[in-house]
């Protein structure tokens, strides 16, 4: 698995994520949009696939923090969150708990047709243990994608 992170997850990035993601300050998305856009222009891929949020998160927060950073970049929501998977957020789990998290994703309808033989770039916010990305890769590979890499904002 190849993952590239734009920033180191340090105290400053943690504070940013707390305000943006967990406090729902959607205006903060613009802080990282240019850096992400520049990185995506340099990346080699055919289809950009952001990691989705579950319905409860969407209803509570009102946005997907990952797609919030995108400006004019086209993307395909190839993954769906399995409705009953999440008893609590990844950020509230220990490393050991994260590593045994069951598969939270399924392929969206038509994902197989759209991703087959394509180079897929997964996009997520923070790479901690890599478990979320690995789960996503497992599902994307079921579609017949040619290659799957990932980009995260921080690690």
KEKE-3310 file (N, C-alpha, C; in steps of 0.2 Angstrom, whole numbers, plus 5000, padded with zeros to 4 digits):
npx = (5004:5003:5004:5003:5006:5001:5004:5012:5005:5003:5002:4997:4990:4981:4973:4968:4960:4951:4943:4938:4933:4927:4921:4914:4917:4915:4920:4933:4938:4944:4957:4965:4963:4970:4983:4980:4974:4985:4993:4985:4985:4998:4998:4996:4983:4967:4954:4947:4943:4935:4935:4921:4908:4898:4880:4875:4885:4885:4872:4874:4886:4885:4892:4905:4921:4932:4928:4925:4937:4940:4940:4938:4940:4935:4926:4922:4910:4913:4913:4902:4896:4894:4879:4877:4889:4897:4900:4907:4917:4932:4942:4940:4945:4957:4974:4975:4961:4957:4964:4957:4945:4930:4926:4920:4915:4906:4905:4899:4884:4887:4900:4909:4909:4914:4926:4934:4949:4955:4966:4965:4964:4963:4956:4959:4957:4966:4979:4981:4982:4981:4971:4958:4961:4966:4954:4946:4954:4953:4940:4939:4948:4940:4932:4940:4949:4964:4975:4978:4981:4984:4980:4983:4978:4985:4998)
npy = (4994:5011:5026:5044:5058:5075:5083:5083:5075:5084:5095:5107:5103:5094:5103:5110:5100:5097:5109:5110:5097:5091:5101:5106:5118:5123:5133:5133:5124:5130:5133:5122:5119:5124:5118:5105:5104:5107:5096:5086:5089:5085:5072:5055:5048:5040:5041:5049:5045:5049:5045:5040:5047:5041:5040:5045:5053:5062:5068:5074:5082:5088:5089:5081:5080:5077:5079:5092:5098:5098:5107:5111:5098:5083:5069:5052:5045:5031:5022:5016:5018:5005:5003:4999:4999:5007:5009:5019:5033:5032:5040:5040:5028:5016:5012:4998:4994:5000:4993:4981:4984:4980:4978:4993:4997:4996:4993:5006:5006:5003:5005:4995:4995:5008:5009:4999:4993:5005:5018:5021:5034:5036:5047:5053:5060:5059:5048:5036:5022:5016:5008:5011:5015:5003:4995:5002:5000:4986:4985:4993:4986:4975:4979:4978:4987:4994:4999:5005:5019:5030:5046:5057:5070:5072:5063)
npz = (5000:4996:5003:5003:5013:5016:5027:5043:5057:5069:5084:5080:5068:5074:5082:5072:5065:5076:5077:5064:5059:5071:5078:5068:5060:5046:5037:5039:5029:5018:5021:5019:5005:4994:4995:4994:4982:4974:4976:4971:4957:4954:4956:4950:4943:4939:4944:4957:4974:4988:5005:5013:5024:5038:5038:5051:5055:5045:5046:5059:5058:5045:5034:5024:5029:5021:5007:5008:5007:4994:4978:4963:4959:4951:4958:4963:4972:4977:4987:5000:5017:5028:5036:5050:5056:5064:5081:5088:5085:5075:5080:5093:5097:5103:5097:5096:5096:5084:5074:5074:5069:5060:5043:5036:5024:5008:4991:4980:4970:4953:4954:4951:4937:4934:4940:4935:4929:4931:4938:4954:4966:4983:4995:5011:5027:5040:5042:5053:5059:5047:5044:5040:5027:5022:5023:5013:5002:5000:4996:4985:4977:4974:4963:4952:4949:4942:4949:4966:4976:4990:4997:5010:5021:5033:5043)
capx = (5000:5007:5000:5007:5002:5004:5007:5013:4999:5006:4998:4993:4985:4976:4969:4964:4955:4946:4939:4935:4929:4923:4917:4909:4918:4916:4924:4940:4940:4948:4964:4970:4961:4975:4988:4977:4973:4991:4995:4981:4987:5004:4996:4994:4977:4961:4948:4948:4938:4936:4933:4914:4906:4892:4874:4874:4890:4883:4867:4876:4891:4882:4897:4911:4927:4937:4926:4925:4944:4940:4937:4935:4942:4930:4927:4917:4909:4913:4912:4897:4897:4889:4875:4877:4896:4900:4898:4910:4921:4939:4946:4939:4947:4964:4977:4973:4954:4957:4967:4952:4939:4927:4925:4915:4913:4904:4905:4893:4881:4890:4907:4913:4910:4917:4933:4938:4955:4957:4971:4961:4967:4959:4958:4956:4959:4971:4981:4984:4985:4980:4965:4952:4963:4966:4947:4944:4958:4950:4933:4941:4951:4934:4930:4944:4954:4971:4980:4975:4985:4980:4983:4979:4980:4991:5000)
capy = (5000:5017:5032:5050:5063:5082:5086:5078:5076:5087:5098:5112:5100:5091:5108:5112:5095:5098:5114:5109:5091:5089:5107:5108:5124:5121:5138:5131:5119:5134:5133:5117:5118:5125:5113:5098:5105:5107:5089:5082:5091:5082:5065:5051:5044:5041:5042:5051:5042:5051:5041:5043:5047:5037:5044:5048:5059:5067:5072:5078:5087:5091:5088:5076:5084:5076:5082:5099:5101:5098:5113:5109:5091:5078:5063:5047:5042:5023:5018:5018:5016:5000:5007:4998:4997:5012:5010:5025:5035:5029:5045:5038:5021:5015:5009:4991:4994:5002:4988:4975:4987:4977:4981:4998:5000:4992:4997:5009:5004:5005:5006:4990:4997:5014:5008:4993:4995:5012:5020:5025:5038:5036:5053:5053:5066:5058:5042:5034:5015:5014:5003:5014:5015:4996:4993:5005:4997:4980:4986:4995:4980:4970:4982:4977:4993:4993:5001:5009:5022:5035:5052:5059:5077:5071:5056)
capz = (5000:4995:5005:5004:5017:5015:5033:5049:5062:5075:5089:5076:5064:5078:5084:5066:5064:5081:5075:5057:5059:5077:5080:5062:5057:5038:5034:5039:5024:5013:5024:5015:4999:4989:4996:4992:4974:4971:4977:4966:4951:4953:4957:4944:4945:4934:4948:4964:4978:4995:5010:5015:5031:5038:5038:5057:5055:5040:5049:5065:5056:5040:5029:5024:5030:5015:5001:5009:5005:4986:4975:4957:4957:4950:4962:4962:4979:4975:4993:5005:5024:5030:5040:5057:5058:5069:5087:5090:5079:5075:5084:5100:5098:5104:5091:5096:5094:5077:5070:5073:5066:5055:5036:5036:5017:5003:4984:4978:4964:4947:4956:4947:4930:4933:4942:4932:4925:4932:4943:4959:4972:4989:4999:5018:5031:5044:5042:5059:5059:5040:5044:5036:5020:5020:5021:5007:4996:4999:4993:4978:4973:4971:4957:4946:4948:4940:4955:4971:4981:4994:4999:5016:5023:5038:5045)
cpx = (5004:5002:5005:5003:5005:5007:5008:5007:5002:5000:4994:4988:4979:4971:4965:4958:4949:4941:4935:4930:4925:4919:4912:4911:4920:4920:4931:4943:4945:4955:4968:4968:4966:4981:4986:4976:4980:4994:4991:4983:4994:5003:4994:4988:4971:4955:4950:4942:4939:4933:4926:4913:4900:4886:4873:4879:4888:4877:4869:4881:4888:4887:4902:4917:4932:4934:4925:4932:4944:4937:4934:4937:4936:4932:4921:4916:4908:4912:4906:4898:4892:4885:4876:4884:4899:4897:4901:4915:4928:4943:4945:4942:4955:4967:4975:4965:4953:4959:4962:4945:4936:4926:4919:4912:4910:4905:4899:4890:4885:4898:4912:4914:4914:4925:4937:4943:4957:4962:4967:4966:4962:4961:4954:4959:4966:4973:4984:4987:4985:4974:4960:4954:4963:4959:4945:4947:4955:4944:4935:4944:4945:4931:4934:4948:4961:4976:4976:4980:4981:4984:4979:4982:4986:4992:5004)
cpy = (5006:5023:5038:5055:5070:5085:5081:5080:5078:5091:5103:5108:5097:5097:5110:5107:5095:5103:5113:5103:5090:5095:5109:5115:5123:5127:5137:5126:5123:5134:5128:5116:5119:5120:5106:5099:5104:5100:5085:5083:5087:5074:5061:5046:5045:5043:5043:5048:5044:5046:5044:5044:5044:5042:5048:5054:5064:5072:5076:5084:5091:5092:5083:5080:5083:5079:5090:5102:5102:5104:5111:5102:5086:5072:5059:5044:5034:5019:5021:5015:5011:5003:5006:4997:5001:5012:5017:5027:5033:5034:5043:5031:5021:5012:5001:4990:4996:4997:4982:4978:4983:4981:4986:5000:4994:4996:5000:5006:5007:5006:5001:4993:5004:5014:5003:4996:5002:5013:5024:5028:5039:5043:5052:5059:5064:5050:5040:5027:5013:5009:5005:5013:5008:4993:4996:5002:4990:4980:4988:4990:4975:4973:4981:4983:4991:4994:5006:5012:5027:5041:5055:5066:5076:5064:5058)
cpz = (5000:4998:5006:5008:5016:5021:5038:5054:5068:5079:5085:5071:5068:5080:5078:5065:5070:5079:5069:5057:5065:5079:5074:5059:5050:5035:5034:5033:5019:5015:5020:5008:4993:4989:4993:4984:4971:4971:4972:4959:4949:4953:4951:4946:4939:4938:4955:4968:4985:4999:5013:5022:5032:5039:5045:5057:5050:5043:5055:5062:5050:5034:5029:5024:5024:5009:5002:5007:4997:4983:4968:4954:4957:4955:4961:4969:4978:4981:4997:5012:5025:5036:5048:5059:5064:5076:5090:5085:5080:5080:5091:5102:5100:5098:5090:5093:5086:5072:5069:5071:5060:5048:5037:5030:5013:4996:4983:4972:4958:4948:4951:4940:4929:4936:4939:4928:4926:4938:4948:4965:4977:4992:5005:5021:5035:5043:5049:5059:5051:5039:5040:5028:5017:5018:5015:5001:4995:4995:4985:4974:4970:4965:4951:4945:4946:4946:4960:4976:4985:4996:5005:5018:5028:5040:5052)
residu = (UNK:UNK:UNK:UNK:UNK:UNK:UNK:UNK:UNK:UNK:UNK:UNK:UNK:UNK:UNK:UNK:UNK:UNK:UNK:UNK:UNK:UNK:UNK:UNK:UNK:UNK:UNK:UNK:UNK:UNK:UNK:UNK:UNK:UNK:UNK:UNK:UNK:UNK:UNK:UNK:UNK:UNK:UNK:UNK:UNK:UNK:UNK:UNK:UNK:UNK:UNK:UNK:UNK:UNK:UNK:UNK:UNK:UNK:UNK:UNK:UNK:UNK:UNK:UNK:UNK:UNK:UNK:UNK:UNK:UNK:UNK:UNK:UNK:UNK:UNK:UNK:UNK:UNK:UNK:UNK:UNK:UNK:UNK:UNK:UNK:UNK:UNK:UNK:UNK:UNK:UNK:UNK:UNK:UNK:UNK:UNK:UNK:UNK:UNK:UNK:UNK:UNK:UNK:UNK:UNK:UNK:UNK:UNK:UNK:UNK:UNK:UNK:UNK:UNK:UNK:UNK:UNK:UNK:UNK:UNK:UNK:UNK:UNK:UNK:UNK:UNK:UNK:UNK:UNK:UNK:UNK:UNK:UNK:UNK:UNK:UNK:UNK:UNK:UNK:UNK:UNK:UNK:UNK:UNK:UNK:UNK:UNK:UNK:UNK:UNK:UNK:UNK:UNK:UNK:UNK)
# end
